[in-house]
Amino acid sequence: MPKSVPEVTGAPRPVGPYSVVTEANGFVFVSGQVGIDPATNESVGDDIVAQAAQVMANLGAILQELGLDYDDIVKTSIFLADIGDFAMVNDVYGRYFGERPPARSTFQAAGLPKGFLVEIEVIAAR
């Protein structure tokens, strides 16, 4: 199956030359999301919990547009500006998954786009 790039309207606009979502071979790759409210395309502020909640909401909205949900996620990557925020982000993140959460990696990044505190990307399976 060739790569496709579905258009999604409920996601923040990309801040660079990349697609919000690409699909190939039954997998859906969602680019890293940050704490931007898609209605205003503005940051939700500098609170890590608010940013993490907005990121998870953005991911859910993108997946929903594609007929998927959190249960379809097979892998996540979390990037934190400060690994000290891990527990707070983990608490928010954990609310979205049941007893069988996806595989995950978490990293402290030297810097995230536009000074955001958290970015999460996901891979889902159809």
C-alpha positions as a printed Julia matrix, in Angstrom:
126×3 Matrix{Float64}:
   0.0    0.0    0.0
   1.53   3.33  -1.01
   1.88   6.18   1.43
  -1.13   8.45   1.76
  -1.46  11.8    3.5
  -5.01  12.21   4.81
  -6.2   15.72   5.46
  -7.33  16.4    9.01
  -9.13  19.55  10.02
  -9.23  19.16  13.82
  -5.48  19.43  14.33
  -3.3   22.49  14.8
  -1.72  23.63  11.57
   1.83  22.35  11.03
   4.59  24.76  12.04
   6.92  23.49   9.31
   7.19  21.39   6.16
   5.61  18.17   7.41
   2.29  16.34   7.3
   0.18  15.99  10.43
  -0.55  12.37   9.45
   0.76   9.82   7.0
  -0.5    6.29   6.43
   1.21   3.25   4.98
   0.72  -0.5    5.2
  -2.05  -0.31   7.79
  -0.14   2.03  10.1
  -1.02   5.63  10.88
   1.85   7.91  11.85
   0.84  11.09  13.67
   3.46  13.81  13.85
   4.4   15.17  17.24
   1.7   17.31  18.79
   2.31  20.18  21.19
  -0.04  22.19  23.42
  -1.73  24.2   20.69
  -5.48  24.71  20.71
  -6.56  23.88  17.14
  -9.48  26.34  17.33
  -7.17  29.32  17.92
  -3.83  27.87  16.79
  -2.4   29.38  19.99
  -0.54  27.83  22.91
  -2.61  26.74  25.91
   0.03  28.32  28.15
   3.18  27.29  29.96
   1.66  24.8   32.42
   2.9   21.24  31.77
  -0.39  19.62  32.8
  -2.45  21.9   30.52
  -0.05  21.3   27.64
  -0.09  17.52  28.12
  -3.89  17.48  28.26
  -4.1   19.52  25.06
  -1.61  17.24  23.32
  -3.67  14.18  24.22
  -6.88  15.92  23.09
  -5.24  16.84  19.78
  -4.09  13.27  19.23
  -7.57  11.96  20.02
  -9.2   14.41  17.6
  -6.81  13.45  14.81
  -7.38   9.75  15.37
 -11.15  10.21  15.54
 -11.16  11.97  12.15
  -9.48   8.87  10.75
 -11.93   6.46  12.38
  -9.48   5.43  15.11
  -9.1    6.02  18.85
  -6.57   5.7   21.66
  -6.99   1.9   21.73
  -5.55   1.76  18.2
  -2.26   3.36  19.26
   0.58   0.84  19.27
   3.55   3.13  20.06
   4.09   6.59  21.49
   7.12   8.77  21.87
   7.06  11.51  24.48
   9.54  14.38  24.37
   9.92  16.53  27.49
  11.79  19.79  27.86
  12.43  18.74  31.48
  12.44  15.07  32.5
  11.46  16.33  35.94
   7.96  16.81  34.49
   7.7   13.07  33.8
   5.32  12.24  36.68
   2.87  15.01  35.83
   2.8   14.12  32.12
   2.58  10.42  32.94
  -0.49  11.11  35.09
  -2.28  12.95  32.27
  -1.17  10.41  29.64
  -2.32   7.45  31.74
  -5.92   8.71  31.79
  -6.25   7.91  28.08
  -5.27   4.25  28.16
  -6.75   1.19  29.82
  -5.06  -1.98  31.0
  -3.23  -2.49  27.69
  -1.43   0.78  26.95
   0.83   1.11  23.9
   4.59   0.71  23.89
   6.27   4.0   24.78
   9.55   5.85  24.86
  10.12   9.04  26.84
  13.02  11.42  26.31
  14.26  14.72  27.61
  14.85  16.92  24.58
  17.33  19.77  24.49
  14.55  21.96  23.14
  11.06  21.63  21.69
   9.42  23.81  19.01
   8.4   27.29  20.13
   9.42  26.59  23.74
   6.75  23.95  24.4
   7.25  21.68  27.4
   5.92  18.41  25.94
   5.48  16.86  22.51
   3.95  13.46  21.8
   3.89  11.49  18.55
   2.0    8.26  17.97
   1.8    5.29  15.66
  -1.6    3.6   15.37
  -2.64   0.45  13.56
  -5.79  -0.02  11.5
